[in-house]
Amino acid sequence: MTVPSRPSTLMVAAATFFSLFFHTSVLALPSKEMVQDLKVTVLSDMAISRWTHGEWGFSALVEAKLKDGSKKTLLFDTGGEPQTVLYNVEKINAKRPTGDKIDLCQIREVILSHNHQDHTMGLVAIRQHCLNKDPKSQALSVAYVGGPETFWPRPMKDGGDDNVMVQEKPKYEALGGKFVEYTSPKTLAPGLWLTGGHVPRPYGEKNWSAEDPMLTPDGKLVADTIPESQALVINTAKGLVVITGCGHAGLINILDYATRSSGTSKVYAAIGGFHLFRQEKGHQEGQLDWTAKMLQSFGVEHFLGAHCTGFDRVHYLRDKMQLDSSHAVISSIQTLFT
């Protein structure tokens, strides 16, 4: 497969210059402030740790200590089944000391990487759980999505709809939840920002497998490339940490956009699902070989492959990137990145 190489510094500078005038996403450049400390805990994935439930899904808890000493906590995706994250947190907390327990009901903001069921089905269940404990709870009361396409129908040949968010949206809003759409970078706290949806896709990655089209508000059926796919970016002293749900915009496209938008060239870690399990491997110009080279060009030191990345794909990239098993890791529930 022939895929373009990473642009030169001159090309990136030119692209950024034009983007300042023609692409609204670069008008909202994230600040270059860094977080002091970061902890990411996987709450939903296929591989399990003892006592937890695995599933085809993804969710992660993101805890950051900010420059002013305050703490920012976010939930990134909510798992594939309504009760998975709640169940796993209960089991994780049973093994943790009192001061280190996870309290989902204290998390106000949740990020949904895209519309798919395996990332969104815990949203209503977790909010309802917290409201049952406290009717005034603000838990998961704000949900960030990557654009209006999150809620566009995906008509199926059998007459059904492949987008669960069409049904989940009114349920969530009935519980007092508010969706906030971003199609360009948005700072959530100093050092943490969303790419928003509509991530530019200059590289030849096709990291989506949707067979059904999506229905636009004006009644047109168009190809479902999952345009609302977004990622979370955290700026640390060691470089950017990028978290994705499935990386449907393309892992390299996402890293390129994160570095270009922030003006930070170093990516320290890539975490999450990268939808590489369908990609070919094993020959010189294969997609995975190219991906490995590109990850190296960004300076990636930690690769935590979850969900749809594929176990053997993580091993393959580990070898190609010449990383050891502590730096290129197959994610499982309770996997901790600090």
C-alpha positions in Angstrom: 0.0 0.0 0.0 1.4 3.4 -0.9 0.9 6.1 1.7 2.4 9.6 1.7 5.2 10.2 4.1 5.1 12.7 6.9 5.4 16.3 5.5 8.6 18.3 5.8 8.9 21.1 8.3 8.4 23.6 5.5 5.2 21.8 4.3 3.9 21.8 7.9 4.6 25.5 8.3 2.9 26.2 5.0 -0.1 24.1 5.9 -0.4 25.8 9.3 -0.1 29.3 7.7 -3.0 28.6 5.3 -5.0 26.9 8.1 -4.8 30.1 10.1 -6.9 31.7 7.4 -9.0 28.9 6.0 -9.4 26.3 8.7 -11.3 27.3 11.8 -9.8 24.5 13.8 -6.4 26.2 14.0 -7.9 29.5 15.1 -8.5 27.9 18.5 -4.9 26.8 19.2 -4.5 25.0 22.5 -2.2 26.7 25.0 1.2 25.2 25.5 0.7 24.8 29.3 1.6 21.4 30.6 0.0 19.2 33.2 2.2 18.4 36.2 1.1 14.8 36.5 -1.1 12.3 34.6 -2.8 9.0 35.3 -4.9 7.0 32.9 -6.7 3.9 34.0 -8.5 1.6 31.6 -12.0 0.7 32.8 -13.4 -1.2 29.7 -11.5 -3.4 27.3 -11.4 -6.9 25.9 -8.5 -8.2 28.0 -9.5 -8.6 31.7 -7.8 -8.4 35.0 -9.0 -10.6 37.9 -12.6 -10.1 38.9 -13.5 -7.6 36.1 -15.7 -8.0 33.0 -14.2 -7.8 29.5 -16.1 -6.6 26.5 -15.8 -5.3 23.0 -15.6 -1.7 24.1 -13.4 1.0 25.6 -13.4 3.4 28.5 -10.6 5.1 30.4 -10.4 7.4 33.5 -8.1 10.4 32.9 -6.8 12.2 36.0 -4.4 15.2 35.6 -2.8 17.5 38.1 -2.7 21.0 36.7 0.0 23.6 37.0 -1.9 25.4 39.8 -2.1 22.2 41.8 -5.8 21.5 41.1 -7.0 18.3 39.6 -8.9 17.6 36.4 -10.8 14.3 36.0 -12.5 13.1 32.8 -14.1 10.0 31.6 -13.1 9.0 28.1 -15.8 6.8 26.5 -18.2 4.7 28.6 -17.9 1.1 27.4 -20.0 -1.1 25.2 -22.6 -2.4 27.7 -24.5 -0.2 30.2 -23.2 -1.8 33.4 -19.6 -2.7 32.4 -17.8 0.4 33.7 -19.9 0.5 36.9 -19.1 -3.1 37.6 -15.4 -2.9 36.9 -15.0 0.2 39.0 -16.7 -1.6 41.9 -14.2 -4.5 41.6 -11.3 -2.2 41.1 -12.2 -0.1 44.2 -12.5 -3.3 46.3 -8.8 -3.7 45.9 -7.8 -0.1 46.4 -7.1 1.8 49.6 -9.6 4.3 50.7 -7.8 7.4 49.4 -7.3 5.9 45.9 -10.8 4.8 45.0 -12.6 5.8 41.8 -15.8 7.8 42.3 -17.6 8.1 38.9 -20.2 10.3 40.5 -17.6 13.0 41.1 -16.8 13.2 37.3 -18.8 16.0 35.6 -17.4 15.8 32.1 -17.3 12.8 29.7 -15.8 12.6 26.3 -17.4 10.4 23.6 -14.9 9.6 20.9 -17.6 8.8 18.3 -21.1 7.4 18.0 -20.4 3.6 18.1 -22.2 1.5 20.7 -18.9 0.0 22.1 -18.0 3.5 23.4 -21.3 5.1 24.4 -23.6 2.6 26.1 -22.5 3.3 29.7 -23.4 7.0 29.4 -27.0 6.9 30.5 -26.4 4.0 32.9 -23.7 5.8 34.8 -25.5 9.1 35.0 -28.7 7.3 36.2 -26.7 5.4 38.8 -25.3 8.6 40.2 -28.7 10.4 40.2 -30.1 7.4 42.1 -27.6 8.1 44.8 -28.0 11.9 44.7 -30.9 13.5 42.6 -28.8 16.7 42.3 -25.7 14.9 41.0 -23.7 16.5 38.2 -22.0 13.3 37.3 -21.5 13.0 33.5 -23.8 15.9 33.1 -21.7 17.3 30.2 -20.8 15.1 27.2 -18.3 16.3 24.6 -18.9 14.9 21.1 -17.1 15.6 17.8 -19.9 17.1 15.8 -23.5 16.8 14.8 -22.8 13.6 12.9 -22.7 11.8 16.2 -26.5 11.8 16.1 -27.1 11.3 12.4 -28.9 8.0 11.6 -27.0 5.1 10.0 -29.8 3.3 8.1 -29.3 -0.4 7.8 -30.4 -2.7 4.9 -32.9 -4.4 7.2 -34.6 -1.2 8.1 -32.9 -0.6 11.5 -30.5 2.1 12.6 -26.9 1.3 13.4 -26.4 4.5 15.4 -27.4 3.9 19.0 -27.0 7.6 19.8 -30.2 8.3 18.0 -32.0 6.6 20.9 -29.5 7.4 23.7 -29.5 11.2 23.1 -33.1 11.8 24.3 -32.5 9.4 27.3 -29.4 11.3 28.4 -31.0 14.7 27.9 -34.0 13.6 29.9 -31.6 13.0 32.8 -30.4 16.5 32.6 -27.3 15.8 30.5 -26.0 18.2 27.9 -24.2 17.4 24.7 -21.5 19.9 23.6 -20.3 19.6 20.0 -16.8 20.5 18.9 -15.4 20.2 15.4 -12.2 22.0 16.2 -9.7 22.0 19.0 -11.1 22.9 22.4 -9.1 23.4 25.6 -10.8 21.7 28.6 -8.2 22.7 31.1 -4.6 24.1 30.8 -2.7 21.3 29.2 -5.7 19.2 28.2 -7.6 19.6 25.0 -9.9 17.9 22.5 -9.1 17.7 18.8 -12.8 17.9 18.2 -14.3 16.1 15.2 -13.6 16.7 11.5 -9.9 15.9 12.0 -8.1 16.5 8.7 -7.1 13.2 7.0 -4.2 13.9 4.7 -2.8 10.4 4.9 -4.2 7.3 3.2 -5.5 5.7 6.3 -8.9 4.1 6.2 -9.5 3.2 9.8 -13.2 2.6 9.6 -15.3 -0.4 8.6 -18.8 1.0 8.4 -20.8 -0.7 5.7 -24.0 1.3 6.1 -24.2 5.0 5.1 -25.3 7.9 7.2 -28.3 10.1 6.6 -27.7 13.8 6.5 -30.3 16.3 7.8 -31.3 17.1 4.3 -32.1 13.5 3.5 -29.0 12.4 1.6 -27.3 9.1 2.1 -23.5 9.6 2.2 -20.5 7.4 3.1 -20.1 7.0 6.8 -16.4 7.8 7.4 -17.2 8.6 11.1 -16.3 12.3 10.7 -17.1 13.0 14.4 -14.1 10.9 15.6 -12.1 12.9 18.1 -9.2 12.4 20.5 -8.0 13.8 23.8 -4.6 15.4 24.0 -2.6 16.0 27.1 0.6 18.1 27.1 3.2 16.8 29.5 6.9 17.6 30.1 7.8 14.5 28.1 5.6 15.3 25.1 2.0 14.9 24.1 -0.1 12.0 25.3 -2.9 11.2 22.8 -6.0 9.1 23.8 -8.3 7.7 21.1 -11.4 5.5 21.2 -11.0 3.7 17.8 -8.9 6.3 15.9 -11.3 6.2 13.0 -9.8 9.4 11.7 -6.5 7.5 11.3 -3.9 7.2 14.1 -1.3 9.1 12.1 -3.7 11.7 10.9 -4.7 12.3 14.6 -1.0 12.6 15.8 -0.2 14.9 12.9 -3.2 17.1 13.7 -2.4 17.1 17.4 1.2 18.2 16.9 0.4 20.7 14.2 -2.4 22.3 16.1 -0.4 22.6 19.3 3.0 23.4 17.8 4.5 20.5 19.8 6.3 18.0 17.7 6.9 15.3 20.2 4.3 12.6 21.0 5.3 10.8 24.1 2.5 8.2 24.2 -0.4 6.9 22.1 -3.2 5.2 24.2 -6.5 3.6 23.2 -8.1 1.7 20.3 -6.5 2.4 16.9 -8.6 0.1 14.6 -5.5 -1.7 13.3 -6.9 -5.2 13.6 -8.0 -5.3 10.0 -4.7 -3.8 8.6 -2.3 -5.9 6.6 1.1 -6.7 7.8 4.3 -8.4 7.0 5.7 -6.7 3.9 7.8 -3.7 3.3 5.1 -1.3 2.2 2.3 -2.6 4.4 0.1 -0.3 6.3 1.5 -1.5 9.7 5.1 -1.0 8.6 4.3 2.5 7.5 2.4 3.1 10.7 5.4 2.0 12.7 7.8 4.3 10.8 5.4 7.2 11.3 5.1 6.6 15.0 8.8 6.6 15.3 8.9 9.9 13.4 6.7 11.5 16.1 9.0 10.1 18.8 6.4 7.8 20.3 8.0 6.1 23.4 4.8 4.4 24.8 2.2 2.6 22.7 -0.8 1.3 24.7 -3.0 -0.6 22.2 -6.5 -1.3 23.4 -9.8 -2.5 22.1 -9.7 -2.7 18.3 -6.0 -2.4 17.9 -5.4 -6.1 17.9 -3.1 -8.1 20.1 -0.8 -9.3 17.3 -0.8 -5.8 15.9 0.7 -4.5 19.1 3.4 -7.2 19.0 4.1 -6.4 15.4 4.5 -2.7 16.0 6.5 -3.3 19.1 9.1 -5.2 17.0 9.1 -2.7 14.2 9.5 0.2 16.6 12.1 -1.6 18.6 10.2 -1.1 21.9 10.2 -3.5 24.8 7.1 -5.0 26.5 6.9 -2.2 29.0 6.7 0.5 26.3 4.4 -1.2 23.8 1.6 -2.8 25.8 -1.6 -4.7 25.2 -4.2 -2.9 27.2 -6.4 -4.7 29.7 -8.9 -3.5 32.4 -7.0 -1.8 35.2 -4.0 -1.0 32.9 -2.4 2.1 34.4 -0.4 4.7 32.5 1.5 7.4 34.4 
